[in-house]
């Protein structure tokens, strides 16, 4: 291995949206354990974001937290400027990995009762935001980099109340294949990861904090429990590594064998 390649391998940088809590937080920490620095976004909870920065610092890696509403396309240009400044602080001009993880959810938004405002909220974060934020960041991602879009097992497991959320994630899964095709000439691999029910505060903490729901998930899972953030964060960190360099344009479901 050349000295140049060695140096590059020691200075990988990831951008992770929604990195202050839940799965996103675990992705940032899992990457840090693999020697990857991160720039991650948070929507409103700066205190939790600062905790993540401190935890990454304990691993000898670096993390920089930037505030961003991923559903507000109008601020993306300014965000890119913030990313450029953050990269400079990390001694770089470009980054290697992008994980589009940030999300919101209107739990039990039934098709016959959903409002236009609720649908727009999910569309703006889960599809429009992913589309245009990735587009804006493309000039800063290194050739040979990797992108992971986070979806959901609910594109496969259809249940009442998930029409809006599941449909937007379905759109992201199709978008992922087009991104992989069009970014192929730059050797940028693009995949989508679909987590199952995971014990986080997402959707009001329904899996983590509701014993009845938790047991229902565990009973339907081949491995006998609900997912935890480590199950997803470690998998995504592995997917971004050289170990999985030939995986591209794939949907990978991470559910422990649910249903």
Secondary structure, 3 states (H helix, E strand, C coil): CCHHHHHHHCCCEEEECCCCCHHHHHHHHHHHHCCCEEEEEECCCHHHHHHHHHHHHCCCCCEEEEECCCCCHHHHHHHHHHHHHHHHHCCCCCEEEEEECCCCCCCCCCCCCCCHHHHHHHHHHHHHHHHHHHHHHHHHEEEEEEEEEECCHHHCCCCCCCHHHHHHHHHHHHHHHHHHHHHHHHCCEEEEEEECCECCCHHHHHHHHCHHHHHHHHHCECCCCCECHHHHHHHHHHHHCHHHCCCCCCEEEECCCEC
